Amino acid sequence: MVRFIVHRSITIIIALWLIVTATFIIMHTIPGGPFSRDKRVPPAVLENLTAKYHLDDSYARQYFDYFSGLSRLDFGPSFRYDFSVKDIIVRAFPVSAQLGAVSVVLALILGLGGGIISAYSHNKWPDYLVTFISSLFLSVPSFILASLLIFIFAYKLMWLPPAMWGNWQQIIMPALALSALPAAYISRLARTSILEILQREYVLTARAKGLSRISIFFRHILKNSILSVVTYLGYLIASIFTGSFVVENIFAIPGLGRYFVTSILNRDYTLILGLTVFYAVFLMAMNLLVDIFYLIIDPRIRTIGKE
Amino acid sequence: MDRDYSFQRIEKIQSKADSALNNNQGQYFWRRFAGNPRGVFGLSTVVLLIILAVFIPWFSQYSYDYQNLSITNQPPGQNNWFGTDSLGRDLFVRVWYGARISLFLAFSATGLCLVIGVVYGGISGFIGGWLDEVMMRFIEVLSSIPFLLYVVLLMVWMGSGLKAVFIALASVYWLTMARVVRGQVVLVKTEGYVQSAWTLGVGTKGILFRHIFPNIIGTIIVTSAIMIPEIVFAEAWLSFLGLGVSIPMASWGALASEGIEGFRNYPWQLFFPAFFISLTMLSFNFLGDGLREAMDPKFDQ
């Protein structure tokens, strides 16, 4: 188990180094600097700006500075905004994290619920209904679902606010838009695994012993179906966070995803670099946690790791 | 001399048996696939979409970039079946041009992934040993990077445009294909009949093309069928972020993203591209499921 974690951590560290280096190279080779977009800047001002942000240092020097900054969690100043990249992350990440957490939980509840209903009514109408809905959700990109939700619930029915952030009504639609696709995927995973488990001999034995359906459900079915969903958790978190780039923009939510998108449009070097590195660290750490969590809850894998 | 001859005979008989088996397998596979209504629906919709995408822009009286500012934001009607956009361009023809771009991109990017993935995964799995170890570690490192971040970075670097989207998406999705191919090759390589073929003196080429390739082609097809909708999805996502193909060309994702700006007042500008993205996704998903279920005897029920 320790060996597994060490192995995964080394992989992640190499991957991180690759992505930091890649972002650095990419940002310094794209045509057009951060000041080349707006009205023509006087050469003296440009010179001062370049000096202020150390853009005239050698690439090796800038690369080294960037790394030493990263180790102090210093992502440098934003070129566009008046605050540092770290300030932006500190301010915007809680918003994204909140939305992300609600969406992950919602996806798990909807997905597991759907999967359980589907499996227990195998080839009857509730099963068909759940399968149909999940096929639909698997086919609709989150930004389309988001706009449909706004159109129906905000513009036509006027039940929910169309955008912005702050109270609980404003979290419903973005969370739904983000969780629909992963929920559909989870429900399919759960359905397949429950159907398989229901046919296992130990479930039949448990029935024969006289265990009630409910206790079989809690002792065997739920545990195993959660196990099959955990393998998907890392992907789930990544997809919700990358999905939030788009969804935060549609709902005008002041989260990290929105800054990420505007930073790309503004070609705000340090902000793109900083946010990419931050997202990469965050998502990879989450993946590692999921791996470890999986080791803890599944004894079979634990023993394989020991060999 | 005698010995060589008998080997040739064995090979000949074997290849006949193989092709008979493959034929039967193909028929069997096809029968199972045809018995699955969702798979058939998926396949026919995909074929229909491709045909329409090829022919409609040919026969339309409008072009995708023809602007008529006297008829901006028209609702769907007789002259413009899907209405017009904010510059008075006909949405019907734009949607079908968009279909060309989205589908072409999805198929060509999948094709490139297939070539790279089969070569990389094939070499890694077939040769094995330390080379396999190194090649797979490389993939492991790359795939622990959240891939959409990586695509965004590439797109920022290369600038938007059809070619850039193509390269960016293909450079990410080949990882999946390589991994799948490698796993299959390793699996087939250790099967008894392949081992016997080695012992009988069949060469590397024979093993690869007669034994390994026919056995993994099904998995490759299924993986490609699943990859296509993912690429349609990723492209829509990129276009939405403003990193997709450049204007006035428009993929479905770009059309939808344009449509969102005014969708409160002109909902059809979003509705049509959104509908076709979703329909395409749905039919490819069904097609992929159908193929997988037809291949996998586990689904026999």
Interface residues (C-beta under 8 A of the other chain):
Chain A: T11 I12 I14 A15 L18 I19 A22 T23 I26 T29 I30 P31 S135 L136 L138 S139 V140 P141 F143 I144 S147 L148 F151 Y155 A238 F241 T242 F245 V246 I250 V261 I264 L265 R267 I272 T276 Y279 A280 L283 M284 N287
Chain B: R137 E140 V141 L142 S144 I145 P146 L148 L149 Y150 V152 L153 L154 V156 W157 G159 P229 F233 A236 W237 F240 L241 G242 L243 G253 A256 S257 I260 F263 R264 P267 L270 A274 I277 S278 L279 M281 L282 N285 F286
